[in-house]
Amino acid sequence: MEKELEGRNVNLPKLHGAHVPHRKNTAGCAPVRMPVPASVTIPMSMHIGAPAVPTVKVGETVKVGQLIAAPGGFVSSPVYASVSGKVKKIDDMLMSTGRFMKAVTIEADGEQQVLETLAPPDVTDLASFLNAVRDSGVVGLGGAGFPTAVKLSVKDLKQVEAVIINGAECEPYVTSDTRTMLDDADWIRQGIELLQKYMQVPRVIIGIENNKPQCVKTMSDMAAKLKNVEVKALPPLYPQGGEKVLIYNTTGRIVPEGKLPLDAGAIVINCTTLAAIAKYVATGMPLVEKVVTVDGSAVKEPRNVIAPIGASMQSLFDFCGGFREEPRKVLYGGPMMGIAVPNTEFPVMKNTNAILALGEKDAVLPEPTACIRCGRCVDACPLNLMPAAIEAAYNRRDVDKLRALHANLCMECGCCSFACPAKRMLVQTNKLAKGLIMADNAKKKAEAEEKAKKAREKAGKEAAVK
Amino acid sequence: MNELRVSVSPHLRGPRTTQNIMLDVLIALCPAFIASVILFGWRSILLTAVSAAACVACEYIWERLMKKPVTVGDLSAVVTGVLLAFNVPASMPVWELIVGDIVAIVCVKMLFGGIGCNFVNPALVGRVVMFFSFTGDMTNYQFPSVTAGRVDALSSATPLAAIRAGELNWDYFGRLLLGTHGGVLGETCAIALIAGGVYLCVRKVIKPIIPLAYLGSTLVFGWIFGSSQPVLAVFSGGLLLGAIFMATDYVTSPTTNLGKLVFGLGCGLLTAMMRTFASSAGAVTFSILLMNLVVPYINDLTAPKPFGGVEAK
């Protein structure tokens, strides 16, 4: 294992992927702060895990950086006010997942008064560092939204052989991580130093797609000032930034099915996430704003916007000059894994790295035709799955075959659907296939429990007879 | 603003469509078509056009009768039609060719569920049916006008027959490349077929694995089995047409690279065996059809290993 970590073994087989267009139109746009919106709506769940619990009441006055919701469990994250003003309502809102979630709406006074009591946290050891990470409200900002404090809460620090900083940013259009690497290199440096100091991370690898030579250079210059930090320029093959893909391409290690990166000795942290942690430790300002790439064929002036969390998508589009054509599809995130929303009132969340508005041409939903078994999906899948076979098995509702095909491994990166000439909805089917496996597992579990219960009852009766 | 579309990711699709893949195949067939017109005259145009039209008509009528969506726009029927025409001699009566088209499209393709569902290559089955139904017309090989009046190994027999008789030597290599010898419409001009194959590979419509494995193994096994001209045999008969355009049919060839290699080697072994020990006519056709039948097994045995996959206990 030690030897493998010496670097990506050139003899390792290369993973597949898709040559997606880059469209990094906004890479040169330094982020611009948008004016304070009239109001912000901040959902209580902008992370994976238990929703946060509101700690403010309607009518209460809040300031920037003030806690408005406390973590609702261990796997959760606190939420802070991103504007100063008055809490207007705490109500259910429809999320992009189709579920309702509690959200705090704050009417901004436009003054952006910062909470006076904000102060850098007292970080002296691992426990206080992890507390600070938790209090920062930082979650996986690359899109996943997994609470970073939970990710860093490792039982045994020796397990962490390498921390991989994800600067791949393989999604088309999105350039917010690019801007972090260019503009916030120093925050990333401080973040690395924190990891090295409190978590004794022996090795830090920064993985960047080599279509961002400026980022590679900036990060290399920064890494040169530190010990045990290296930059790996990776080929721009989507999904280079996928966790398992990045671990493999930087260390040669494979995360086994159903296991965590830590089982392969690695932790992956997005570069913007790390910078946000460092900012909090140094200044005491929690995560209240995000650099968001606003782009897409319907946007008049694509650019990177510094937006308060909770600002509506519409307010960001307005700041970017409005629309050049009627938008037909609006996305959270990039076009490969982004989530389409039904209107532009959805808020910027912690893990929002981009919002895209696509015009008619880019929003066409292609009509699926029959599979011609060309094998392009198999050639595109980074995890060596057989998407067309999974689709066929799902259509037969053949759960055993789906298991044999490892449908659960799928990370829904979209390469198969992208490559498919018949325009089949392979990712959609794979999501359904996972659901089918999950339902079957639950059913089997219930049946096993029922059987065990009956066996117990029977044993009890027999004992009673005797 | 009230008409936003919501769909599952990805929201970006690649440029390839079934239609533009089939169009690329047709473009790749163009050099061989032009060569056939030059070599065999205007009947080549007639047969190719009629065959393509008949295939499209069969698919269209079938789908209308069965009340299914019409899919002739994907051009796959055109490809089948052109390939079938390439497999008949220039003197073939038109109606016999149409019988082949009907068999290919209706019996092999549509009855099994249309594009993507046939388990053997439609054009090859169409050819087999014509071969056994109209053996005389199917083997009435025409000779290009440029060979008229010459008396040599290629003026009366096809190159394969000449190889079997031990009469072919390297002096004829140039003629094999140019196609100035007897045979069916689309198979004679090696240069044109290779050009089409290179185009398909460059456009990434096919991978070169199957053609190279097929041609290479035919050569090697031909040599092992004692063919008088194993190298020239590669450029003779329907081998190039079959290896480049028939064996690479997506539906009836394996998915993975390893599978494709196995498939190509199998085709080559069978072809060399049949050409040596049985009849040279139809060796390529039957080799590919036989290998088509084992594709599901090849696919099962060469399935890729999922990345990080753990086998269930």
Boltz contact constraints between the chains, C-beta under 6 A:
constraints:
  - contact:
      token1: [A, 254]
      token2: [B, 308]
      max_distance: 6.0
  - contact:
      token1: [A, 255]
      token2: [B, 308]
      max_distance: 6.0
  - contact:
      token1: [A, 256]
      token2: [B, 308]
      max_distance: 6.0
  - contact:
      token1: [A, 256]
      token2: [B, 310]
      max_distance: 6.0
  - contact:
      token1: [A, 257]
      token2: [B, 308]
      max_distance: 6.0
  - contact:
      token1: [A, 257]
      token2: [B, 309]
      max_distance: 6.0
  - contact:
      token1: [A, 257]
      token2: [B, 310]
      max_distance: 6.0
  - contact:
      token1: [A, 328]
      token2: [B, 5]
      max_distance: 6.0
  - contact:
      token1: [A, 329]
      token2: [B, 5]
      max_distance: 6.0
  - contact:
      token1: [A, 330]
      token2: [B, 4]
      max_distance: 6.0
  - contact:
      token1: [A, 335]
      token2: [B, 11]
      max_distance: 6.0
  - contact:
      token1: [A, 335]
      token2: [B, 12]
      max_distance: 6.0
  - contact:
      token1: [A, 336]
      token2: [B, 10]
      max_distance: 6.0
  - contact:
      token1: [A, 337]
      token2: [B, 9]
      max_distance: 6.0
  - contact:
      token1: [A, 338]
      token2: [B, 9]
      max_distance: 6.0
  - contact:
      token1: [A, 340]
      token2: [B, 6]
      max_distance: 6.0
  - contact:
      token1: [A, 340]
      token2: [B, 7]
      max_distance: 6.0
  - contact:
      token1: [A, 342]
      token2: [B, 4]
      max_distance: 6.0
  - contact:
      token1: [A, 342]
      token2: [B, 6]
      max_distance: 6.0
  - contact:
      token1: [A, 363]
      token2: [B, 5]
      max_distance: 6.0
  - contact:
      token1: [A, 365]
      token2: [B, 7]
      max_distance: 6.0
  - contact:
      token1: [A, 366]
      token2: [B, 13]
      max_distance: 6.0
  - contact:
      token1: [A, 369]
      token2: [B, 18]
      max_distance: 6.0
  - contact:
      token1: [A, 370]
      token2: [B, 115]
      max_distance: 6.0
  - contact:
      token1: [A, 370]
      token2: [B, 116]
      max_distance: 6.0
  - contact:
      token1: [A, 371]
      token2: [B, 116]
      max_distance: 6.0
  - contact:
      token1: [A, 372]
      token2: [B, 18]
      max_distance: 6.0
  - contact:
      token1: [A, 372]
      token2: [B, 116]
      max_distance: 6.0
  - contact:
      token1: [A, 372]
      token2: [B, 250]
      max_distance: 6.0
  - contact:
      token1: [A, 373]
      token2: [B, 116]
      max_distance: 6.0
  - contact:
      token1: [A, 373]
      token2: [B, 250]
      max_distance: 6.0
  - contact:
      token1: [A, 373]
      token2: [B, 251]
      max_distance: 6.0
  - contact:
      token1: [A, 374]
      token2: [B, 250]
      max_distance: 6.0
  - contact:
      token1: [A, 375]
      token2: [B, 255]
      max_distance: 6.0
  - contact:
      token1: [A, 378]
      token2: [B, 255]
      max_distance: 6.0
  - contact:
      token1: [A, 383]
      token2: [B, 306]
      max_distance: 6.0
  - contact:
      token1: [A, 383]
      token2: [B, 307]
      max_distance: 6.0
  - contact:
      token1: [A, 384]
      token2: [B, 304]
      max_distance: 6.0
  - contact:
      token1: [A, 384]
      token2: [B, 306]
      max_distance: 6.0
  - contact:
      token1: [A, 384]
      token2: [B, 307]
      max_distance: 6.0
  - contact:
      token1: [A, 385]
      token2: [B, 306]
      max_distance: 6.0
  - contact:
      token1: [A, 406]
      token2: [B, 306]
      max_distance: 6.0
  - contact:
      token1: [A, 406]
      token2: [B, 309]
      max_distance: 6.0
  - contact:
      token1: [A, 409]
      token2: [B, 306]
      max_distance: 6.0
  - contact:
      token1: [A, 414]
      token2: [B, 9]
      max_distance: 6.0
  - contact:
      token1: [A, 414]
      token2: [B, 10]
      max_distance: 6.0
  - contact:
      token1: [A, 417]
      token2: [B, 10]
      max_distance: 6.0
  - contact:
      token1: [A, 418]
      token2: [B, 10]
      max_distance: 6.0
  - contact:
      token1: [A, 418]
      token2: [B, 13]
      max_distance: 6.0
  - contact:
      token1: [A, 418]
      token2: [B, 14]
      max_distance: 6.0
  - contact:
      token1: [A, 419]
      token2: [B, 14]
      max_distance: 6.0
  - contact:
      token1: [A, 421]
      token2: [B, 16]
      max_distance: 6.0
  - contact:
      token1: [A, 421]
      token2: [B, 17]
      max_distance: 6.0
  - contact:
      token1: [A, 421]
      token2: [B, 18]
      max_distance: 6.0
  - contact:
      token1: [A, 421]
      token2: [B, 21]
      max_distance: 6.0
  - contact:
      token1: [A, 422]
      token2: [B, 18]
      max_distance: 6.0
  - contact:
      token1: [A, 427]
      token2: [B, 8]
      max_distance: 6.0
  - contact:
      token1: [A, 428]
      token2: [B, 8]
      max_distance: 6.0
